[in-house]
Amino acid sequence: MGHNINAFIAKEYVIQRISEHWIHAEKYNLPQGYALSLLNDNLLDDIEELFNKEDTCKYPQFQFLTDSVISFFAQESKGTEIIYIETDYFGGYGTQSGILFENGQMMSKPMQGEGTINFLLHKIGVYRENNKDEFDSLQLFRFRHMDYGENIDLIK
């Protein structure tokens, strides 16, 4: 089974605020007071249109971390923390990438490799529950694909 998402995670009230201002930013509640929004094609188009930045900032470990997306996270992380993650797994093999934005700035260099998502989740306050890692504690395994039809069991 695969896991292929582009998403951002923050406290529930932060994702709520973003979803109220960005029509294509859907909020999915997570445990521990966090929420997630998928960086879907429509939201990406909206971000690229609004920020209209020339894409000079290339991070090979990310597929969708453009200059416009960086500007979006810089704007939306003022006064808070947001992590952005990308996963691409199939049959147990693949990659994960992530970055932390805080108070309008990139607070970490873009990261890639095993443990990246757990490390970043821990940095924003997610704690391990009952012998689970941070990823499983937030039930991120429910989000497998960017196609909403695949996410029918998700709670909004």
C-alpha positions as CSV (number, residue, x, y, z in Angstrom):
1,M,0.0,0.0,0.0
2,G,1.3,3.5,-0.8
3,H,1.5,6.8,1.0
4,N,1.7,9.9,-1.2
5,I,0.6,13.2,0.3
6,N,1.6,16.9,0.4
7,A,0.2,18.4,3.5
8,F,0.7,21.0,6.3
9,I,0.1,20.4,9.9
10,A,-0.4,22.8,12.8
11,K,-2.6,23.4,15.8
12,E,-6.3,23.0,14.9
13,Y,-7.1,26.7,15.3
14,V,-4.3,27.6,12.8
15,I,-5.6,25.2,10.1
16,Q,-9.1,26.5,10.9
17,R,-8.0,30.1,10.2
18,I,-6.2,29.1,7.0
19,S,-9.3,27.2,5.8
20,E,-11.5,30.2,6.4
21,H,-9.3,32.4,4.2
22,W,-8.3,29.9,1.5
23,I,-11.3,28.2,-0.1
24,H,-9.4,25.1,-1.2
25,A,-7.7,24.5,2.2
26,E,-9.8,21.8,3.7
27,K,-9.2,21.1,7.4
28,Y,-9.0,17.5,8.8
29,N,-8.9,17.2,12.5
30,L,-6.2,15.2,14.2
31,P,-5.7,14.0,17.8
32,Q,-3.9,16.2,20.4
33,G,-5.5,19.4,19.1
34,Y,-3.8,19.4,15.7
35,A,-5.2,19.5,12.2
36,L,-4.0,18.9,8.7
37,S,-4.7,20.4,5.2
38,L,-3.6,18.8,2.0
39,L,-1.7,21.0,-0.5
40,N,-4.0,19.9,-3.3
41,D,-3.9,21.2,-6.9
42,N,-6.5,23.8,-6.4
43,L,-4.9,25.3,-3.3
44,L,-1.5,25.2,-5.0
45,D,-3.0,27.1,-8.0
46,D,-4.5,29.7,-5.7
47,I,-1.1,30.2,-3.9
48,E,0.8,30.4,-7.1
49,E,-1.7,33.0,-8.5
50,L,-1.7,35.2,-5.4
51,F,2.1,35.2,-4.6
52,N,3.2,35.0,-8.3
53,K,6.8,34.4,-7.4
54,E,9.4,33.3,-9.9
55,D,10.4,29.9,-8.8
56,T,14.1,30.3,-8.2
57,C,14.2,28.4,-4.9
58,K,14.7,24.8,-5.7
59,Y,14.8,22.1,-3.0
60,P,15.3,18.7,-4.7
61,Q,13.9,16.9,-1.8
62,F,10.4,18.5,-2.4
63,Q,8.2,18.4,-5.4
64,F,5.9,21.3,-4.5
65,L,7.9,23.6,-2.2
66,T,8.0,26.6,-4.6
67,D,8.9,30.2,-3.8
68,S,5.2,31.0,-3.8
69,V,4.5,28.1,-1.4
70,I,7.3,29.3,0.9
71,S,5.8,32.8,0.9
72,F,2.4,31.2,1.8
73,F,3.9,29.4,4.8
74,A,5.8,32.5,5.8
75,Q,2.6,34.5,5.9
76,E,0.5,31.9,7.6
77,S,3.1,30.9,10.2
78,K,3.3,34.4,11.8
79,G,2.8,33.9,15.5
80,T,2.6,30.1,15.2
81,E,4.3,27.0,13.9
82,I,3.4,25.0,10.7
83,I,5.1,22.0,9.3
84,Y,4.9,21.1,5.6
85,I,5.5,17.4,4.6
86,E,5.6,15.4,1.5
87,T,5.6,11.6,1.4
88,D,6.1,9.2,-1.5
89,Y,6.0,5.5,-0.4
90,F,4.9,2.4,-2.1
91,G,5.5,-1.1,-0.8
92,G,7.5,0.1,2.1
93,Y,10.0,2.0,0.0
94,G,10.1,5.7,-0.7
95,T,10.9,9.1,0.8
96,Q,9.6,11.7,3.2
97,S,10.5,15.3,3.4
98,G,9.5,18.1,5.7
99,I,10.2,21.7,6.9
100,L,9.2,23.8,9.8
101,F,7.9,27.4,9.5
102,E,7.6,29.5,12.6
103,N,6.9,33.2,13.0
104,G,7.1,33.8,9.3
105,Q,10.4,32.1,8.8
106,M,11.9,28.7,7.8
107,M,13.1,27.4,11.1
108,S,14.8,24.3,9.7
109,K,16.6,23.5,6.5
110,P,14.5,21.3,4.3
111,M,14.9,17.7,5.6
112,Q,14.5,14.4,3.9
113,G,14.8,10.8,5.1
114,E,13.5,8.3,7.6
115,G,12.3,10.0,10.8
116,T,11.9,13.5,9.3
117,I,8.2,13.7,9.9
118,N,8.4,12.4,13.5
119,F,11.2,14.8,14.3
120,L,9.2,17.8,13.0
121,L,6.0,16.7,14.7
122,H,7.9,16.5,17.9
123,K,9.3,20.0,17.4
124,I,5.7,21.4,17.3
125,G,4.7,19.6,20.4
126,V,3.2,16.3,19.2
127,Y,3.9,13.6,21.8
128,R,4.0,9.8,21.5
129,E,1.1,7.8,22.7
130,N,1.1,4.2,23.9
131,N,4.2,2.9,22.2
132,K,3.4,4.7,18.9
133,D,5.6,7.3,17.2
134,E,4.4,10.8,16.5
135,F,3.1,9.9,13.0
136,D,0.9,7.2,14.3
137,S,-0.1,9.2,17.4
138,L,-1.7,11.8,15.1
139,Q,-3.2,9.0,12.9
140,L,-1.5,10.3,9.8
141,F,-1.7,6.8,8.3
142,R,-5.3,7.7,7.5
143,F,-4.1,10.0,4.8
144,R,-2.7,7.9,2.0
145,H,-3.5,9.8,-1.2
146,M,-4.2,13.3,-2.4
147,D,-7.4,12.0,-4.1
148,Y,-10.3,12.9,-1.7
149,G,-12.1,9.8,-2.8
150,E,-9.4,7.7,-1.2
151,N,-9.9,9.7,2.1
152,I,-13.5,8.8,2.7
153,D,-12.9,7.7,6.3
154,L,-11.4,11.0,7.4
155,I,-13.1,13.1,10.0
156,K,-13.4,16.8,9.1
